[in-house]
Amino acid sequence: MNINKFLIYVFMVFIFLPLLSNVNAADVYKWIDEDGQVHYGHKTENKNAKKIEIKNRYIDSGNSTAPLSAEERVDKQKRFLNALEADNKSIAEEKRKKKEQAELKISRCNASRDQLKRYENSGALYDLDEKGNRILLNKKQYEQAMAQARARVEKWCQ
């Protein structure tokens, strides 16, 4: 009787094993209904259904690397997050520097305009000597100082 049960089990394994392996190899179909909705299924419910091939994602071609352990995945994720954080910090630093440069340019533009207005509104310009005495600029020196003031406005206020 034990031999008969054994033979029945072997017979059942040989009958059902191929059926079980076909479950994973079921055909998959794709079709689009009248509303433009895309559908997938293992039955051809629509005459426009087309069989699609499902490729195994984990085929080892010999060039792939071994799967990572949980610890290696966590380490890799930490390295990625650290690199991402470093990138974000450098981007924020660049933005901060650009903002500072823009503010400095605006400040220098305003100072240059103010100086030019003072020069234009004054009757005469002067320099100070070593002792702090005022020395009036002649016409050539005056024009040179005005040209320099205009150049600074041009430089900082563009």
VMD Tcl script that draws the C-alpha trace (Angstrom):
set ca {
  {0.00 0.00 0.00}
  {2.88 2.39 0.71}
  {4.25 1.80 -2.77}
  {0.88 2.64 -4.27}
  {0.71 5.92 -2.33}
  {4.25 6.72 -3.41}
  {3.40 6.08 -7.05}
  {0.28 8.22 -6.75}
  {2.33 11.08 -5.29}
  {4.95 10.75 -8.02}
  {2.22 10.63 -10.65}
  {0.57 13.75 -9.18}
  {3.89 15.59 -9.08}
  {4.56 14.84 -12.73}
  {1.03 15.90 -13.67}
  {0.83 19.10 -11.59}
  {4.44 20.32 -11.83}
  {4.16 21.39 -15.48}
  {0.87 23.08 -14.71}
  {2.44 25.06 -11.87}
  {5.35 26.17 -14.02}
  {2.94 27.47 -16.66}
  {1.35 29.80 -14.11}
  {4.49 31.94 -14.22}
  {4.65 31.76 -17.98}
  {1.09 32.96 -18.61}
  {0.62 35.17 -21.66}
  {-0.02 38.85 -21.10}
  {-2.09 40.93 -23.49}
  {-2.39 44.67 -23.98}
  {-5.30 46.52 -25.56}
  {-6.85 49.97 -25.76}
  {-10.59 50.37 -25.28}
  {-12.94 52.79 -27.02}
  {-12.20 55.51 -24.44}
  {-8.45 55.32 -25.06}
  {-7.79 53.52 -21.75}
  {-4.88 51.04 -21.86}
  {-5.59 47.61 -20.36}
  {-3.42 44.61 -19.55}
  {-4.61 41.09 -18.81}
  {-4.04 37.39 -19.28}
  {-7.24 36.98 -21.28}
  {-7.97 38.44 -24.68}
  {-11.09 40.41 -23.87}
  {-10.75 42.63 -26.91}
  {-10.18 41.79 -30.57}
  {-7.41 44.43 -30.71}
  {-5.47 42.80 -27.86}
  {-1.83 42.14 -28.64}
  {0.36 39.67 -26.85}
  {3.33 41.34 -25.15}
  {6.54 39.70 -24.09}
  {7.55 40.03 -20.45}
  {11.30 39.94 -20.07}
  {12.96 38.59 -16.96}
  {14.53 41.51 -15.11}
  {17.07 39.39 -13.32}
  {18.87 37.59 -16.07}
  {22.52 37.26 -15.09}
  {24.62 38.08 -18.13}
  {27.83 37.58 -16.20}
  {28.42 41.33 -15.99}
  {26.00 41.99 -13.16}
  {27.06 42.43 -9.58}
  {25.91 40.31 -6.70}
  {22.86 41.58 -4.81}
  {23.71 43.89 -1.92}
  {23.18 42.87 1.66}
  {20.89 44.98 3.84}
  {23.91 46.60 5.48}
  {25.48 47.42 2.12}
  {22.19 48.90 0.86}
  {21.94 51.11 3.97}
  {25.57 52.19 3.54}
  {25.01 52.96 -0.15}
  {21.86 54.92 0.71}
  {23.75 56.93 3.35}
  {26.51 57.76 0.88}
  {23.91 58.88 -1.67}
  {22.09 61.05 0.88}
  {25.37 62.58 2.06}
  {26.33 63.40 -1.53}
  {22.88 64.89 -2.13}
  {23.16 66.99 1.04}
  {26.62 68.21 -0.02}
  {25.24 69.19 -3.44}
  {22.34 71.04 -1.83}
  {24.74 72.90 0.49}
  {26.97 73.93 -2.42}
  {23.95 75.13 -4.40}
  {22.72 77.12 -1.38}
  {26.22 78.58 -0.91}
  {26.33 79.63 -4.58}
  {22.94 81.31 -4.26}
  {24.07 83.10 -1.09}
  {27.24 84.36 -2.81}
  {25.29 85.56 -5.86}
  {22.86 87.38 -3.59}
  {25.73 89.03 -1.69}
  {27.38 90.07 -4.97}
  {24.12 91.53 -6.25}
  {23.63 93.47 -3.00}
  {27.24 94.72 -3.15}
  {26.76 95.83 -6.76}
  {23.59 97.73 -5.84}
  {25.37 99.38 -2.91}
  {28.32 100.41 -5.07}
  {25.97 101.67 -7.79}
  {24.12 103.86 -5.31}
  {27.38 105.19 -3.84}
  {28.75 105.95 -7.34}
  {25.58 107.80 -8.36}
  {25.60 109.80 -5.14}
  {29.24 110.80 -5.67}
  {28.57 111.81 -9.28}
  {25.59 113.95 -8.19}
  {27.71 115.65 -5.54}
  {30.43 116.35 -8.12}
  {27.87 117.73 -10.59}
  {26.21 119.94 -7.95}
  {29.46 121.33 -6.58}
  {31.02 124.48 -7.97}
  {34.53 123.10 -7.63}
  {36.34 119.96 -6.55}
  {39.37 119.73 -4.28}
  {41.96 117.30 -2.94}
  {43.62 117.38 0.45}
  {47.37 117.78 0.85}
  {49.51 116.07 3.51}
  {48.52 118.64 6.11}
  {44.80 118.37 5.34}
  {44.55 121.65 3.44}
  {42.18 121.88 0.47}
  {43.72 122.24 -2.96}
  {41.25 123.13 -5.72}
  {41.39 121.05 -8.87}
  {42.10 122.79 -12.15}
  {39.84 122.31 -15.18}
  {41.77 119.27 -16.49}
  {41.79 117.56 -13.07}
  {38.08 118.38 -12.64}
  {37.19 116.77 -15.98}
  {39.33 113.75 -15.11}
  {37.54 113.33 -11.72}
  {34.13 113.65 -13.44}
  {35.11 111.06 -16.07}
  {36.20 108.66 -13.32}
  {32.91 109.19 -11.45}
  {30.90 108.52 -14.62}
  {33.00 105.40 -15.30}
  {32.22 104.07 -11.80}
  {28.49 104.64 -12.37}
  {28.77 102.88 -15.73}
  {30.65 99.96 -14.14}
  {28.35 99.36 -11.13}
  {24.96 100.39 -12.49}
  {24.67 98.27 -15.62}
}
mol new
graphics top color blue
foreach p $ca { graphics top sphere $p radius 0.5 }
foreach p [lrange $ca 0 end-1] q [lrange $ca 1 end] { graphics top cylinder $p $q radius 0.2 }
display resetview
